[in-house]
Structure formats: C-alpha cells, structure tokens
C-alpha cells in the first residue's frame, strides 16, 4: 500500500501530471478512491471529536 503522504495535497508530484504521460484510468480510480477513503476517515474523526466537545 502506498503511504498516505504520497497522495496528500501538499505533495507536488501528485499535481505534476501535465509533465508526465497521462495517468491510466485504473490508476486514477485507485488514487481517487484512496483519497476519498482518507478524507472520509478524517471527517469521521472530526465528527467524533465535535461530539465529544459538545457533551
């Protein structure tokens, strides 16, 4: 599994696709699915913390 920081928004290599060959469709799908999973996990932890603070 690729480390989380490889797909993060601050990684310049992720946003340099115009200089490289186009990303294969399957690879882009995998990239977007992993990003979505990471964002959902972050959102869940934020919601849990909000609930703790509201109690």
C-alpha positions, 0 to 999 in steps of 0.5 A: 500500500502506498503511504498516505503522504504520497497522495496528500495535497501538499505533495507536488508530484501528485499535481505534476501530471501535465509533465508526465504521460497521462495517468491510466484510468485504473490508476486514477480510480485507485488514487481517487478512491484512496483519497476519498477513503482518507478524507472520509476517515478524517471527517469521521474523526472530526465528527467524533471529536465535535461530539465529544466537545459538545457533551 
